[in-house]
Amino acid sequence: MKKIVKFLTGRFFIRGLILLLQLLVIFAIGWWLNSYSFYINIAFMLVSAVFAFVIINDDTNPMFKVSWLLLMLAFPIAGWFFYIMFGRKRYSKRLQKRYNEMVSAFGIKDANGPPFTDGSDPTAERLFRYIYNTSHTPVYTNTDCRFFPCGEDFFDVYISELKKADRFIFIEYFIIN
């Protein structure tokens, strides 16, 4: 008798009983939800369509879009979870702080902020918006552009500008044939 009481109050029996109870509850919930499977299927399809719409309209590489869409089609619920966790671009607080410092230091104008021009040149306004929307490169103020037909002239100005720089200098040049 003591062995039976010890067995029924032992860890192995209680854990097995709890595991069996959990399996029965999961099975019962599945059996109950089976009567609502049509509505649940439509809800999953609608949520998947919303995720697909978000992925298609995302401004990323098309290969990434196809990969995410295939994951959503193959595993809808897991695909949603993985897209929410890993599919969106997030920046660290340190990187965001550094970007904000650069914005304030260099006078970068945001596309959603004040207009790029004073409105007198709509062609330039459209060009600035196009550049921002395609390359995610904001329009900078306080910049200068010069053309040098000869490389020797460029080199002299290049050396003098490097000597005047406090922290760094942004130089972009092209060789035109």
Contacts in CASP RR format, 6 or more apart in sequence:
PFRMAT RR
TARGET T0000
AUTHOR 0000-0000-0000
METHOD contacts of the structure
MODEL  1
MKKIVKFLTGRFFIRGLILLLQLLVIFAIGWWLNSYSFYINIAFMLVSAV
FAFVIINDDTNPMFKVSWLLLMLAFPIAGWFFYIMFGRKRYSKRLQKRYN
EMVSAFGIKDANGPPFTDGSDPTAERLFRYIYNTSHTPVYTNTDCRFFPC
GEDFFDVYISELKKADRFIFIEYFIIN
7 13 0 8 1.000
33 40 0 8 1.000
44 76 0 8 1.000
44 77 0 8 1.000
47 76 0 8 1.000
47 80 0 8 1.000
48 72 0 8 1.000
48 73 0 8 1.000
48 76 0 8 1.000
48 80 0 8 1.000
51 72 0 8 1.000
51 79 0 8 1.000
51 80 0 8 1.000
51 83 0 8 1.000
52 69 0 8 1.000
52 72 0 8 1.000
55 65 0 8 1.000
55 68 0 8 1.000
55 69 0 8 1.000
55 72 0 8 1.000
55 83 0 8 1.000
56 65 0 8 1.000
56 69 0 8 1.000
58 65 0 8 1.000
68 79 0 8 1.000
68 83 0 8 1.000
68 87 0 8 1.000
71 78 0 8 1.000
71 79 0 8 1.000
71 82 0 8 1.000
71 83 0 8 1.000
72 79 0 8 1.000
72 80 0 8 1.000
72 83 0 8 1.000
91 99 0 8 1.000
102 108 0 8 1.000
103 110 0 8 1.000
103 138 0 8 1.000
106 140 0 8 1.000
106 141 0 8 1.000
106 142 0 8 1.000
107 140 0 8 1.000
107 141 0 8 1.000
107 142 0 8 1.000
108 138 0 8 1.000
108 139 0 8 1.000
108 140 0 8 1.000
108 141 0 8 1.000
109 116 0 8 1.000
109 138 0 8 1.000
109 139 0 8 1.000
109 140 0 8 1.000
109 141 0 8 1.000
110 138 0 8 1.000
111 129 0 8 1.000
111 132 0 8 1.000
111 133 0 8 1.000
111 138 0 8 1.000
115 125 0 8 1.000
116 124 0 8 1.000
116 125 0 8 1.000
116 128 0 8 1.000
116 129 0 8 1.000
116 139 0 8 1.000
117 124 0 8 1.000
117 125 0 8 1.000
117 128 0 8 1.000
119 125 0 8 1.000
128 139 0 8 1.000
131 137 0 8 1.000
131 139 0 8 1.000
132 138 0 8 1.000
132 139 0 8 1.000
146 157 0 8 1.000
148 154 0 8 1.000
148 157 0 8 1.000
154 173 0 8 1.000
158 171 0 8 1.000
161 169 0 8 1.000
161 171 0 8 1.000
162 169 0 8 1.000
END
